[in-house]
Amino acid sequence: MSTPSNHPTYKTVGFSETVITELMIPSYSNFGGKIHGGILLSLMDKVAYVCAAKHAGNYCVTASIDTVDFLQPVEVGDLVSLMASVNYVGNTSLVIGIRVVSENIKTNKVNHTNTSYFTMVAKDDENQPAQVPGLILENREHVRRFIEARRRKEIKQNYKHEIDSITMPDNFSDCEEMLIGERCFIAQ
């Protein structure tokens, strides 16, 4: 299972680790005075692209985003740092793990605001999926992240299968029973 670290078809996790830090300015705020979630998503997409493209050596596109939970609000004036690393590689896809923290520069208080996983697909010059280099896992943390990403991928496939199987009951009275206790009613 050991491959030399200079093997041309494999790259280390550390090779493409990426950090972007940006000051949150007033034009990034929403109506509640906090940083708009869309701004954070855009920055997350940017850092995922840089990390994936560096590992792949090709242009990469976002294929999916696995859960974005906003754990803490981000304030105007905070420094936001987005830390990205390749957690998993398939044949043409990569899973990029992203941790987002905000820092109040007056108090030095640091908050973990988001963790997310972006699946990116490498593209060649003809815009076709391109094979990505394998991944050299350098420590136990990298092994843990790889295994967890593979497990999330399996769960996601099972979830997609379950979602695809959802159908409306044929009998309308079954619908009424399913809605008992819910905060809705069927207009007559």
N, C-alpha and C positions, 0 to 999 in steps of 0.2 A: 504494500500500500504506500510505501515511501517513494516520493518522486523528488528529484533534485530541485532546489528552489530556483535554479536558472533554466528549468525546463520551459521551452518557448510556448507550450500550450497550456501552461498553468501560471497563475499569478497569485501572490499572497493577498490576504485580506488588507494588510497594511498598505499595499501598493496604491489602492484607490480610495482609502479613507479620506473623507472630505468634511471640512467644517466651513460653514458660512456664518458670519456674524453681521447683523444689520441693526442700525438704530431705528427704533419705531417712532415715526414722525406723526404729527397731527393729521396729515392727509390720509393716514392709514386707519384712522379710527372710525368706528361705526356710530350709530345714533346714541348708543349708551356710553360713549366716551372710551370704550375699550378698543383694542386692535381688532379689526374685522377678521373673522375666521378665513375669509377668502384670501387675504394677504398672506396669512400663515400657510395656507394650502399652496399658494403660488410659490412661496419660498421653499416649501418642502419638495415640490415638483422640480424646482431648479436644482436643489442639492442632490436629489435622486438622479437627475439626468447627469450631472457632472460625475458623480461616483460611478454610475453604470457605464457611461461612455468611456471613462478612463480605463475601467477594467476590460470592457469589450473591445476597445480600440476602434469603435464604430459609433455612428449616430444611434441613439436609442429613443424609443417612444414609451410613454406610460401605457401599460396594458390594464392595470387595475390598482386600486388602493384598498388595502385591508384595514378597516376601521381607523377612524381619526376621532379620538376622544379628546375633547378640550377639558383638561384637568384643572387648569388655573387660568384666570384672565391675564392678558398681557396689557400693560399700561403704556400710554404714550410716554416716551422718554426711556423706556427699557431697552437694553441691548438684548437681542434675541440671537442665540447661537443654535444652529442646526447641525447636528453631527450625523454623518451617514457612513455606512459601511456595507459592503456586499456580504449578505448573510447566507445566500444560497445561489447556486447556478444550476440551470438545466442545460438544454442543448443550445437554445437561442434566447433564453430568458434569464433574468437575474432578479433576486429579491433583495431590495435595498432596505435595511433597517435604519430608521431615522429617530433620533431623540432630539427634542426641542426643549431648550431651557431659556428662561428670561432672567435678566439680572437688572435690579434697580441700582443704577450707578451711584445714587446718593447713599443708600443704606447697605449696598453690597449683598442684599438678600437675593438668593437664587431660587427660582421655582421651576420644577419640571412641569412643562405645560402640555406636551404631546409626545406620544410615541406612535409611530405608524410604520407600515410596511408597503413599499411600492414595488409592484412587479413591472419590470421594464423589459422590452424586447429590442435586441440589437438588429439593426438594418444595414444591409450592404449598399453599395453605390447604385444598385438597381432597385432599391427600396424593398428588397426581399429579406426575410429573416436570415440573420447571419449567426453562425456558431460562435459562442463565446468561449474564452479560455476557461479551463477548470479552475478550481479554487484550492489554494494551499491554506489549510487551517493551521494557524501558528500556535494556538494555545487552547486550553479547555473551554474558555469563553467562546471562541470561534466555533468549536465543535458543538457546544450547546446551542448556539444561534442557528447553525446549519440544521441540526436535528429538529429544533423547534420550527424552523421555516418549512422543512419538509412535512412535518406533521400538520402545520397550518394549511399547507397545500392540499393534503389529503382531506382535511375537514372541509375546506372550501369546495372541493369536488363533490363531497357527499352533500353539502348544503345546496349546491347548485342542482343536484339531482332531486333533492327534496322540494325545492322551489318549483322546479319544472313539473313536478307531479301535482301541484296544487290546482284543483279545479273546483268550480262552483257545483254544489250538489244539484242533481237533476230535479229533485223534489223541492219546491219552494218552501214548504213547511219545515224542511230540514234547516233551511237558512234561518227561519224565525227562531228555531230552537238553539242554533249556534249563537245567536245574538242575545240570548237571555243573560242578563247581568252586565251587558256592555253598555256604554254610554251613548246609545243611539236608539232610534226607532225607525220603523218603516212607515213612511207616509201612506195613508190609505187613499 
